[in-house]
């Protein structure tokens, strides 16, 4: 019996794609005014992301604009120091310097198909804001980035780069002026502007965002698995990822979940 296939099938049945439920976890817990918007987004994503023309367009921009595949690098000096063979998946070499661009390109392609007139996003350290502003500039869509005033003061370099790309910075002084407050401000704007598309950058929030972000970031793990097998002829013993909102971690882990 192929137990791996059986386990995969058993685990997949736990996920309710309509409501975004993983067993007792997940779902859509938002004000009623957002329910229909998120349901429409979920339906468009489900119908679109596996279409050949969408996959081809997404792959085209990942290759020609983002710079994928990002290399897998054998860190020899670090490996010798810690006594373990270590490879680094170089997401820092992507255009704009992080994994965030994988998701922003993917979601803006969805937004285009929904007829969105404006892209909005939250940012904390500024990297997601930068990647969103970059993708919006690429496709010629108006863009607003919401950021806490405290974070903006700490991350002046990314704030400057976001503005250079033509996006409007909206600073919030609510609460502590950090990421949570930027999310609240962005959601408030989203409720009042039906033509806007909210481009969430982390593996968090109401369905379908965790599913979408995980899907677009899974390119990290798909490439890493193929590249590692090419150089070592097997799967790695361990996977490590830094984590904040979780998109980098799930991006690496997703293709290895049942290995």
Backbone as JSON, one array per atom type, in Angstrom:
{
  "sequence": "XXXXXXXXXXXXXXXXXXXXXXXXXXXXXXXXXXXXXXXXXXXXXXXXXXXXXXXXXXXXXXXXXXXXXXXXXXXXXXXXXXXXXXXXXXXXXXXXXXXXXXXXXXXXXXXXXXXXXXXXXXXXXXXXXXXXXXXXXXXXXXXXXXXXXXXXXXXXXXXXXXXXXXXXXXXXXXXXXXXXXXXXXXXXXXXXXXXXXXXXXXXXXXXXXXXXXXXXXXXXXXXXXXXXXXXXXXXXXXXXXXXXXXXXXXXXXXXXXXX",
  "N": [[0.85, -1.21, 0.0], [0.48, 2.24, -0.76], [1.34, 4.27, 1.54], [1.96, 6.95, 1.88], [0.44, 8.3, -0.03], [-2.09, 7.68, 0.91], [-2.06, 8.99, 3.41], [-1.8, 11.63, 2.55], [-4.22, 12.0, 1.18], [-5.99, 11.61, 3.27], [-5.35, 13.78, 4.96], [-5.95, 15.91, 3.25], [-8.69, 15.87, 3.16], [-9.45, 17.07, 5.45], [-9.5, 19.73, 5.06], [-11.6, 22.37, 4.4], [-12.3, 23.96, 1.64], [-14.16, 25.86, 0.88], [-14.93, 27.34, 3.14], [-12.54, 27.8, 4.33], [-11.57, 26.21, 6.43], [-9.52, 24.37, 8.57], [-9.99, 21.59, 9.93], [-10.87, 22.33, 13.15], [-9.87, 24.84, 12.95], [-9.16, 28.11, 11.51], [-11.05, 29.83, 8.92], [-13.57, 32.43, 8.28], [-13.78, 35.2, 9.95], [-15.07, 38.0, 10.15], [-16.32, 41.44, 9.88], [-19.74, 41.69, 8.76], [-19.93, 43.24, 6.41], [-17.64, 42.68, 5.0], [-17.79, 40.03, 4.33], [-19.03, 39.15, 1.88], [-17.26, 40.21, 0.0], [-14.87, 38.85, 0.52], [-15.71, 36.25, 0.07], [-16.23, 36.35, -2.65], [-13.62, 36.85, -3.57], [-12.39, 34.45, -2.77], [-13.75, 32.64, -4.43], [-12.97, 33.52, -7.01], [-10.2, 33.1, -6.86], [-10.09, 30.28, -6.48], [-11.16, 29.39, -8.91], [-9.33, 30.36, -10.7], [-6.49, 30.02, -10.16], [-5.37, 27.59, -11.0], [-5.65, 27.56, -13.71], [-4.3, 27.08, -16.97], [-3.41, 29.42, -18.46], [-3.17, 31.35, -16.47], [-1.26, 30.2, -14.75], [0.91, 30.12, -16.5], [1.34, 32.86, -17.0], [1.96, 33.78, -14.42], [4.29, 32.24, -13.89], [5.91, 33.29, -15.88], [6.4, 35.98, -15.03], [7.65, 35.46, -12.58], [10.02, 34.34, -13.48], [11.15, 36.21, -15.36], [10.97, 38.71, -14.18], [11.05, 38.67, -11.32], [13.24, 37.0, -10.96], [13.53, 34.28, -10.59], [14.47, 30.77, -10.93], [15.46, 31.13, -7.52], [18.79, 30.71, -6.31], [20.13, 27.69, -4.78], [22.38, 27.5, -2.28], [25.43, 26.12, -1.23], [26.61, 26.56, 1.86], [29.64, 26.59, 2.7], [31.62, 27.43, 4.62], [30.05, 28.03, 6.88], [28.91, 25.52, 7.22], [31.14, 23.98, 7.93], [31.76, 25.19, 10.34], [29.59, 24.6, 12.06], [29.4, 21.9, 11.84], [27.66, 20.51, 10.15], [26.13, 19.85, 7.04], [25.08, 22.56, 5.25], [22.66, 24.17, 3.33], [21.61, 27.15, 1.72], [18.63, 28.71, 0.8], [18.35, 31.16, -1.46], [16.49, 33.55, -1.14], [16.87, 36.19, -0.74], [18.0, 37.2, -3.0], [16.03, 37.72, -4.82], [14.17, 40.08, -6.85], [13.76, 43.14, -5.26], [14.6, 42.0, -2.89], [13.54, 40.04, -1.1], [11.34, 37.27, -0.15], [8.8, 38.24, -0.45], [7.9, 39.3, -2.88], [7.07, 37.17, -4.46], [4.45, 36.58, -3.68], [3.13, 39.06, -3.97], [3.17, 39.56, -6.73], [1.65, 37.36, -7.64], [-0.87, 37.79, -6.35], [-1.61, 40.28, -7.4], [-2.03, 39.62, -10.05], [-4.36, 38.16, -9.72], [-5.98, 40.22, -8.73], [-6.13, 41.89, -10.98], [-7.73, 40.35, -12.67], [-10.07, 40.58, -11.32], [-10.8, 43.1, -11.77], [-9.82, 45.21, -10.22], [-9.23, 48.55, -9.14], [-7.45, 49.74, -7.51], [-4.74, 49.01, -5.36], [-4.28, 48.02, -2.05], [-2.31, 47.74, 0.92], [-0.89, 46.45, 3.97], [2.02, 47.12, 6.0], [4.89, 46.25, 7.95], [7.81, 45.99, 8.72], [8.34, 46.98, 6.28], [9.04, 45.55, 4.02], [7.04, 44.01, 2.72], [5.39, 46.09, 1.93], [7.09, 47.4, 0.14], [7.42, 45.4, -1.82], [4.77, 45.17, -2.69], [4.27, 47.75, -3.69], [6.1, 47.7, -5.77], [5.1, 45.64, -7.46], [2.62, 46.75, -8.09], [3.41, 49.04, -9.48], [4.62, 47.8, -11.66], [2.39, 46.75, -13.02], [0.91, 48.99, -13.41], [-1.07, 49.92, -11.6], [-2.88, 51.83, -9.24], [-1.71, 52.48, -5.89], [-1.82, 52.09, -2.36], [-0.1, 52.17, 0.68], [-0.34, 51.14, 3.93], [0.97, 52.0, 7.04], [2.26, 51.78, 10.33], [3.02, 54.63, 12.34], [5.18, 54.5, 14.09], [6.64, 52.29, 13.12], [7.26, 53.32, 10.6], [9.05, 55.34, 11.19], [11.19, 53.85, 12.08], [11.86, 52.45, 9.82], [12.87, 54.0, 7.65], [14.26, 53.85, 5.21], [12.94, 51.9, 3.61], [10.46, 53.13, 3.45], [11.07, 55.38, 1.9], [11.8, 54.11, -0.5], [9.37, 52.9, -1.21], [7.82, 55.17, -1.75], [9.26, 56.2, -3.91], [8.56, 54.39, -5.84], [6.08, 55.19, -6.51], [3.88, 54.7, -4.93], [1.36, 55.59, -2.51], [1.96, 56.55, 0.77], [0.35, 55.81, 3.76], [0.22, 56.79, 6.9], [-0.44, 55.58, 10.14], [-1.41, 56.62, 13.36], [-2.65, 55.29, 15.3], [-3.05, 53.27, 18.26], [-0.06, 51.61, 19.0], [1.24, 52.33, 16.78], [2.21, 50.36, 15.04], [2.49, 47.21, 13.2], [0.02, 45.82, 13.64], [-1.77, 47.94, 13.97], [-1.57, 49.13, 11.49], [-2.75, 47.15, 9.91], [-5.41, 47.29, 10.88], [-6.1, 49.88, 10.01], [-5.88, 49.59, 7.24], [-7.87, 47.67, 6.75], [-10.13, 49.13, 7.48], [-10.17, 51.07, 5.47], [-10.51, 49.39, 3.27], [-13.11, 48.4, 3.66], [-14.6, 50.66, 3.09], [-14.05, 51.21, 0.43], [-14.99, 49.76, -2.28], [-13.81, 49.2, -4.76], [-11.2, 48.68, -4.3], [-8.4, 46.46, -3.83], [-7.37, 44.35, -1.35], [-4.21, 43.49, -0.5], [-2.88, 41.17, 1.23], [0.0, 40.28, 3.11], [1.02, 38.26, 4.74], [0.91, 34.94, 6.25], [-1.71, 34.9, 7.41], [-4.87, 36.1, 8.78], [-8.29, 36.39, 7.45], [-9.88, 33.72, 5.62], [-9.8, 33.95, 2.05], [-7.05, 34.4, 2.39], [-4.79, 33.12, 3.86], [-4.63, 30.7, 2.42], [-4.15, 31.61, -0.21], [-1.72, 33.09, 0.06], [-0.02, 31.05, 0.98], [-0.08, 29.37, -1.26], [1.1, 30.97, -3.32], [3.62, 31.39, -2.23], [4.63, 28.86, -2.1], [6.33, 28.22, -4.11], [8.91, 28.5, -3.24], [9.58, 26.2, -1.67], [9.08, 24.21, -3.59], [11.04, 24.68, -5.53], [13.32, 24.4, -3.9], [13.21, 21.72, -3.09], [13.54, 20.33, -5.54], [16.06, 21.36, -6.34], [17.71, 20.51, -4.22], [17.55, 17.74, -4.41], [18.83, 17.42, -6.85], [21.51, 18.07, -6.26], [22.17, 16.52, -4.02], [20.84, 14.13, -4.24], [18.77, 13.22, -2.68], [16.27, 13.92, -0.1], [16.47, 16.73, 2.2], [17.63, 16.49, 5.66], [16.66, 18.21, 7.61], [14.63, 21.17, 7.79], [14.84, 24.67, 7.98], [13.46, 27.84, 8.82], [13.12, 31.38, 8.91], [10.64, 33.26, 10.72], [7.88, 35.44, 10.73], [5.28, 36.73, 9.92], [4.78, 34.34, 8.73], [4.78, 33.59, 6.02], [7.16, 33.05, 4.62], [8.07, 30.75, 5.93], [5.96, 28.79, 5.58], [6.06, 28.78, 2.87], [8.49, 27.5, 2.3], [8.1, 25.05, 3.69], [5.76, 23.83, 2.66], [5.84, 22.1, 0.38], [7.1, 19.96, 1.43], [5.52, 18.85, 3.36], [4.34, 16.29, 3.67], [6.46, 14.63, 3.62]],
  "CA": [[0.0, 0.0, 0.0], [1.19, 3.52, -0.78], [0.84, 4.96, 2.74], [2.12, 8.4, 1.72], [-0.73, 8.78, -0.77], [-3.23, 7.57, 1.81], [-1.96, 10.06, 4.4], [-2.09, 12.89, 1.86], [-5.66, 12.07, 0.92], [-6.67, 11.76, 4.56], [-5.14, 15.15, 5.43], [-6.61, 16.88, 2.37], [-10.12, 15.88, 3.44], [-9.69, 17.89, 6.64], [-9.56, 21.14, 4.67], [-12.83, 22.83, 3.75], [-11.84, 25.09, 0.83], [-15.21, 26.87, 0.78], [-14.94, 28.19, 4.33], [-11.18, 27.98, 4.82], [-11.44, 25.57, 7.74], [-8.63, 23.23, 8.75], [-10.56, 21.01, 11.14], [-11.52, 23.35, 13.98], [-9.13, 26.09, 12.84], [-9.31, 28.89, 10.29], [-12.38, 30.38, 8.67], [-13.75, 33.85, 7.95], [-14.41, 35.89, 11.08], [-14.93, 39.4, 9.77], [-17.6, 42.15, 9.87], [-20.6, 41.25, 7.65], [-19.69, 44.01, 5.19], [-16.51, 42.1, 4.28], [-18.0, 38.61, 4.02], [-19.29, 38.9, 0.46], [-16.05, 40.54, -0.75], [-13.91, 37.77, 0.7], [-16.25, 35.07, -0.58], [-15.98, 36.54, -4.08], [-12.19, 36.67, -3.77], [-12.12, 33.01, -2.66], [-14.28, 31.98, -5.63], [-12.11, 33.87, -8.14], [-8.92, 32.41, -6.69], [-10.28, 28.84, -6.71], [-11.41, 29.16, -10.34], [-8.29, 30.95, -11.55], [-5.06, 29.78, -9.94], [-4.89, 26.4, -11.7], [-5.85, 27.68, -15.15], [-2.99, 27.11, -17.65], [-2.96, 30.75, -18.83], [-2.76, 32.04, -15.25], [0.0, 29.61, -14.3], [1.96, 30.54, -17.43], [1.63, 34.28, -16.78], [2.64, 33.88, -13.13], [5.64, 31.69, -14.07], [6.65, 34.23, -16.73], [6.87, 37.11, -14.23], [8.62, 34.96, -11.6], [11.3, 34.1, -14.15], [11.73, 37.35, -16.07], [10.94, 39.94, -13.39], [11.5, 38.39, -9.95], [14.58, 36.41, -11.04], [13.5, 32.89, -10.15], [14.56, 30.23, -9.58], [16.53, 31.62, -6.66], [19.74, 29.61, -6.18], [20.37, 26.97, -3.53], [23.82, 27.71, -2.11], [26.09, 25.36, -0.18], [27.37, 27.47, 2.72], [30.72, 25.7, 3.14], [32.26, 27.89, 5.86], [29.08, 27.82, 7.95], [28.78, 24.07, 7.42], [32.31, 23.52, 8.68], [31.72, 25.76, 11.69], [28.57, 23.95, 12.9], [29.52, 20.45, 11.71], [26.51, 19.98, 9.43], [26.11, 20.39, 5.68], [23.99, 23.53, 5.2], [22.35, 24.88, 2.08], [20.77, 28.33, 1.89], [17.76, 29.08, -0.32], [18.69, 32.57, -1.52], [15.36, 34.42, -1.45], [17.33, 37.59, -0.67], [18.43, 37.62, -4.33], [14.87, 38.11, -5.63], [13.95, 41.52, -7.05], [13.36, 43.82, -4.01], [15.38, 41.47, -1.79], [12.91, 39.09, -0.16], [10.33, 36.36, -0.72], [7.49, 38.91, -0.52], [7.54, 39.58, -4.27], [6.37, 36.0, -5.02], [3.04, 36.71, -3.33], [2.51, 40.28, -4.5], [2.95, 39.35, -8.17], [0.52, 36.43, -7.78], [-2.14, 38.39, -5.95], [-2.0, 41.36, -8.32], [-2.61, 38.97, -11.22], [-5.74, 37.87, -9.34], [-6.67, 41.51, -8.64], [-6.39, 42.34, -12.35], [-8.87, 39.59, -13.18], [-11.25, 41.03, -10.59], [-11.07, 44.48, -12.18], [-9.46, 46.15, -9.14], [-8.72, 49.85, -9.58], [-6.47, 50.21, -6.53], [-4.17, 48.0, -4.47], [-3.89, 48.49, -0.73], [-1.58, 46.73, 1.69], [-0.27, 46.84, 5.23], [3.41, 46.7, 6.11], [5.5, 46.49, 9.26], [9.2, 46.32, 8.45], [8.38, 47.69, 5.01], [9.39, 44.7, 2.89], [5.83, 43.7, 1.97], [4.97, 47.33, 1.31], [7.98, 47.61, -0.99], [7.09, 44.41, -2.86], [3.45, 45.51, -3.23], [4.45, 48.95, -4.52], [6.83, 47.27, -6.97], [4.18, 44.91, -8.35], [1.61, 47.71, -8.56], [4.07, 49.86, -10.5], [4.81, 46.95, -12.83], [1.13, 46.59, -13.74], [0.27, 50.29, -13.6], [-2.25, 50.03, -10.75], [-2.73, 52.74, -8.1], [-1.33, 51.7, -4.71], [-1.7, 52.74, -1.05], [0.54, 51.32, 1.68], [-0.64, 51.56, 5.3], [2.09, 51.67, 7.92], [2.24, 52.45, 11.62], [3.96, 55.75, 12.41], [6.39, 54.04, 14.8], [7.39, 51.47, 12.17], [7.75, 54.17, 9.52], [10.22, 56.04, 11.7], [12.28, 52.88, 12.17], [12.16, 51.86, 8.52], [12.83, 55.12, 6.71], [14.78, 53.49, 3.9], [11.88, 51.26, 2.84], [9.43, 54.15, 3.2], [11.56, 56.16, 0.76], [11.74, 53.27, -1.71], [7.95, 52.75, -1.54], [7.39, 56.43, -2.37], [9.91, 56.31, -5.21], [7.84, 53.52, -6.77], [4.83, 55.83, -6.87], [2.79, 54.36, -4.02], [1.04, 56.57, -1.47], [2.13, 56.06, 2.14], [-0.67, 56.26, 4.71], [0.72, 56.49, 8.24], [-1.45, 55.58, 11.19], [-0.92, 56.9, 14.71], [-3.47, 54.51, 16.24], [-2.36, 52.29, 19.1], [1.39, 51.78, 19.13], [1.8, 52.72, 15.49], [2.96, 49.23, 14.49], [1.83, 46.43, 12.15], [-1.39, 45.55, 13.98], [-2.53, 49.17, 13.72], [-1.6, 49.31, 10.03], [-3.77, 46.21, 9.43], [-6.72, 47.86, 11.22], [-6.33, 51.03, 9.14], [-6.09, 49.08, 5.88], [-9.19, 47.03, 6.72], [-11.12, 50.21, 7.51], [-10.21, 51.64, 4.12], [-11.04, 48.34, 2.4], [-14.56, 48.36, 3.85], [-15.21, 51.86, 2.51], [-13.7, 51.38, -0.98], [-15.25, 48.46, -2.9], [-12.97, 48.95, -5.94], [-9.83, 48.39, -3.87], [-8.03, 45.07, -3.57], [-6.48, 44.3, -0.19], [-3.16, 42.51, -0.76], [-2.3, 40.78, 2.51], [1.33, 39.75, 2.83], [1.45, 37.22, 5.67], [0.1, 33.72, 6.3], [-2.63, 35.23, 8.5], [-6.08, 36.79, 8.35], [-9.45, 35.57, 7.08], [-9.9, 32.98, 4.35], [-8.85, 32.96, 1.52], [-5.67, 34.91, 2.37], [-3.74, 32.13, 4.17], [-4.53, 29.75, 1.3], [-3.52, 32.29, -1.34], [-0.32, 33.4, 0.37], [0.69, 29.78, 0.99], [0.05, 28.88, -2.63], [2.07, 31.75, -4.09], [4.96, 31.24, -1.65], [5.07, 27.46, -2.16], [7.38, 28.12, -5.12], [10.19, 28.39, -2.52], [9.82, 24.8, -1.35], [9.11, 23.4, -4.82], [12.37, 24.83, -6.1], [14.32, 23.88, -2.97], [13.16, 20.25, -3.14], [14.14, 19.91, -6.81], [17.47, 21.71, -6.34], [18.43, 19.68, -3.26], [17.65, 16.39, -4.98], [19.83, 17.46, -7.93], [22.9, 18.11, -5.74], [22.42, 15.52, -2.99], [20.19, 12.87, -4.6], [17.8, 12.84, -1.64], [15.67, 15.05, 0.6], [17.26, 17.18, 3.36], [17.24, 15.93, 6.97], [15.93, 19.23, 8.37], [14.33, 22.45, 7.14], [14.76, 25.79, 8.92], [13.01, 29.09, 8.19], [12.76, 32.48, 9.81], [9.19, 33.44, 10.7], [7.25, 36.62, 11.32], [3.88, 36.45, 9.58], [4.7, 32.93, 8.38], [4.73, 33.27, 4.59], [8.42, 32.44, 4.23], [8.15, 29.4, 6.5], [5.05, 27.87, 4.89], [6.53, 28.68, 1.5], [9.5, 26.44, 2.27], [7.64, 23.78, 4.24], [4.55, 23.27, 2.07], [6.08, 20.99, -0.54], [7.69, 18.86, 2.18], [4.66, 18.55, 4.51], [4.05, 14.87, 3.85], [7.71, 13.87, 3.48]],
  "C": [[0.88, 1.25, 0.0], [0.68, 4.36, 0.38], [0.95, 6.46, 2.63], [0.91, 8.99, 1.02], [-1.96, 8.75, 0.13], [-3.23, 8.69, 2.83], [-2.28, 11.42, 3.77], [-3.58, 13.06, 1.64], [-6.43, 12.29, 2.21], [-6.55, 13.18, 5.08], [-5.89, 16.16, 4.58], [-8.09, 16.96, 2.67], [-10.45, 16.74, 4.66], [-9.87, 19.36, 6.28], [-10.84, 21.43, 3.9], [-12.51, 24.09, 2.97], [-12.89, 26.19, 0.73], [-15.14, 27.85, 1.94], [-13.56, 28.4, 4.93], [-10.94, 27.34, 6.16], [-10.49, 24.38, 7.66], [-9.07, 22.55, 10.04], [-11.3, 22.07, 11.91], [-10.86, 24.71, 13.85], [-9.45, 26.81, 11.54], [-10.68, 29.51, 10.16], [-12.36, 31.86, 8.34], [-14.5, 34.5, 9.1], [-14.17, 37.38, 10.9], [-16.29, 40.09, 9.9], [-18.42, 41.73, 8.65], [-20.32, 41.97, 6.34], [-18.55, 43.44, 4.36], [-16.76, 40.67, 3.8], [-18.18, 38.35, 2.53], [-18.05, 39.19, -0.38], [-15.04, 39.4, -0.67], [-14.4, 36.49, 0.05], [-16.03, 35.14, -2.09], [-14.51, 36.33, -4.41], [-11.83, 35.18, -3.74], [-12.58, 32.27, -3.92], [-13.4, 32.26, -6.84], [-10.78, 33.13, -8.05], [-9.05, 30.92, -7.01], [-10.45, 28.53, -8.19], [-10.2, 29.48, -11.2], [-6.92, 30.32, -11.4], [-4.51, 28.53, -10.61], [-5.13, 26.44, -13.2], [-4.49, 27.79, -15.85], [-2.51, 28.52, -17.99], [-2.51, 31.56, -17.63], [-1.41, 31.52, -14.78], [1.16, 30.04, -15.19], [2.35, 32.0, -17.21], [2.4, 34.47, -15.47], [4.09, 33.4, -13.25], [6.51, 32.64, -14.89], [7.23, 35.38, -15.89], [7.85, 36.66, -13.15], [10.0, 34.8, -12.23], [11.93, 35.39, -14.65], [11.79, 38.63, -15.24], [11.49, 39.73, -11.98], [12.92, 37.84, -9.95], [14.64, 34.98, -10.55], [13.96, 31.96, -11.28], [15.71, 30.87, -8.78], [17.49, 30.45, -6.37], [19.72, 28.95, -4.79], [21.89, 26.92, -3.37], [24.37, 26.87, -0.96], [27.0, 26.3, 0.61], [28.51, 26.68, 3.38], [31.34, 26.14, 4.47], [31.33, 27.69, 7.06], [28.91, 26.34, 8.26], [29.93, 23.52, 8.24], [32.25, 23.98, 10.13], [30.75, 24.99, 12.6], [28.6, 22.43, 12.78], [28.31, 19.8, 11.05], [26.47, 20.62, 8.06], [24.87, 21.27, 5.5], [23.88, 24.16, 3.82], [21.42, 26.05, 2.4], [19.95, 28.56, 0.63], [17.76, 30.6, -0.4], [17.54, 33.46, -1.97], [15.75, 35.9, -1.41], [17.81, 38.11, -2.03], [17.27, 37.93, -5.27], [14.84, 39.62, -5.8], [13.24, 42.08, -5.82], [13.88, 43.11, -2.76], [14.69, 40.59, -0.77], [11.93, 38.2, -0.9], [9.01, 37.05, -1.0], [7.0, 39.11, -1.95], [6.8, 38.41, -4.91], [4.86, 36.15, -4.85], [2.4, 37.94, -3.96], [2.26, 40.17, -6.0], [1.72, 38.46, -8.38], [-0.81, 37.07, -7.46], [-2.56, 39.52, -6.88], [-2.52, 40.77, -9.63], [-4.06, 38.56, -10.96], [-6.56, 39.17, -9.33], [-7.03, 42.05, -10.02], [-7.62, 41.64, -12.92], [-10.17, 39.97, -12.49], [-11.6, 42.49, -10.93], [-10.74, 45.51, -11.12], [-8.85, 47.42, -9.72], [-7.6, 50.38, -8.67], [-6.01, 49.05, -5.66], [-3.86, 48.66, -3.14], [-3.2, 47.37, 0.02], [-1.1, 47.32, 2.99], [1.21, 46.47, 5.18], [3.94, 47.06, 7.48], [6.94, 46.94, 9.06], [9.37, 47.03, 7.11], [8.63, 46.8, 3.81], [8.16, 44.32, 2.05], [5.3, 44.95, 1.26], [5.79, 47.63, 0.06], [7.63, 46.67, -2.14], [5.74, 44.71, -3.49], [3.54, 46.73, -4.14], [5.15, 48.61, -5.83], [5.89, 46.59, -7.96], [3.1, 45.83, -8.91], [2.18, 48.61, -9.65], [4.25, 49.07, -11.8], [3.54, 46.88, -13.68], [0.33, 47.89, -13.88], [-1.02, 50.46, -12.82], [-1.95, 50.95, -9.57], [-2.51, 51.94, -6.82], [-1.25, 52.58, -3.47], [-1.1, 51.73, -0.07], [0.27, 51.91, 3.07], [0.46, 51.07, 6.23], [1.95, 52.44, 9.23], [3.32, 53.52, 11.69], [5.27, 55.34, 13.08], [7.27, 53.21, 13.87], [8.01, 52.32, 11.07], [9.01, 54.93, 9.93], [11.43, 55.11, 11.74], [12.75, 52.4, 10.81], [12.15, 52.91, 7.41], [13.3, 54.75, 5.31], [13.69, 52.85, 3.04], [10.74, 52.22, 2.54], [9.82, 54.98, 1.98], [11.43, 55.37, -0.53], [10.29, 53.07, -2.16], [7.44, 53.99, -2.26], [8.0, 56.6, -3.76], [9.2, 55.47, -6.28], [6.45, 54.05, -7.1], [3.65, 55.5, -5.98], [2.58, 55.48, -3.0], [1.2, 55.91, -0.1], [1.04, 56.67, 3.03], [-0.22, 55.84, 6.1], [-0.43, 56.55, 9.25], [-0.79, 55.78, 12.55], [-1.77, 56.17, 15.76], [-2.58, 53.59, 17.07], [-0.89, 52.61, 19.26], [2.05, 52.19, 17.82], [2.65, 51.63, 14.86], [2.07, 48.43, 13.53], [0.35, 46.19, 12.43], [-2.26, 46.77, 13.66], [-2.61, 49.48, 12.23], [-2.65, 48.39, 9.4], [-5.17, 46.77, 9.68], [-7.07, 49.03, 10.29], [-6.61, 50.58, 7.71], [-7.46, 48.43, 5.74], [-10.31, 48.07, 6.71], [-11.29, 50.84, 6.13], [-10.86, 50.66, 3.13], [-12.57, 48.27, 2.47], [-15.24, 49.5, 3.09], [-14.95, 52.02, 1.0], [-13.83, 50.03, -1.72], [-14.4, 48.16, -4.13], [-11.53, 48.59, -5.57], [-9.64, 46.88, -3.71], [-7.03, 45.07, -2.42], [-5.49, 43.15, -0.38], [-2.44, 42.21, 0.55], [-1.0, 40.02, 2.27], [1.77, 38.58, 3.69], [0.49, 36.03, 5.64], [-0.91, 33.85, 7.45], [-3.92, 35.79, 7.9], [-7.18, 35.84, 7.94], [-9.22, 34.83, 5.77], [-10.41, 33.92, 3.25], [-7.38, 33.36, 1.61], [-4.61, 33.87, 2.77], [-3.53, 31.11, 3.05], [-3.8, 30.38, 0.12], [-2.04, 32.54, -1.1], [0.51, 32.12, 0.37], [0.93, 29.24, -0.4], [1.14, 29.63, -3.39], [3.49, 31.64, -3.53], [5.49, 29.81, -1.75], [6.13, 27.24, -3.24], [8.75, 27.96, -4.45], [10.53, 26.93, -2.26], [9.89, 23.9, -2.58], [10.5, 23.46, -5.46], [13.43, 24.18, -5.21], [14.37, 22.35, -3.02], [13.86, 19.73, -4.4], [15.64, 20.16, -6.81], [18.27, 20.82, -5.39], [18.6, 18.26, -3.79], [18.71, 16.33, -6.08], [21.25, 17.41, -7.4], [23.2, 17.0, -4.74], [21.77, 14.16, -3.29], [19.18, 12.38, -3.6], [17.18, 14.09, -1.05], [16.57, 15.48, 1.76], [16.77, 16.52, 4.65], [16.38, 16.91, 7.75], [15.7, 20.46, 7.49], [14.22, 23.51, 8.22], [14.3, 27.03, 8.18], [12.78, 30.14, 9.26], [11.26, 32.72, 9.68], [8.78, 34.73, 11.39], [5.76, 36.43, 11.15], [3.69, 35.04, 9.06], [4.78, 32.59, 6.9], [6.02, 32.63, 4.08], [8.5, 30.99, 4.71], [7.24, 28.42, 5.75], [5.46, 27.72, 3.44], [7.58, 27.59, 1.34], [8.92, 25.08, 2.64], [6.58, 23.07, 3.4], [4.82, 22.05, 1.2], [6.69, 19.78, 0.17], [6.74, 18.32, 3.27], [4.45, 17.06, 4.74], [5.27, 14.0, 3.59], [8.31, 13.54, 4.83]]
}
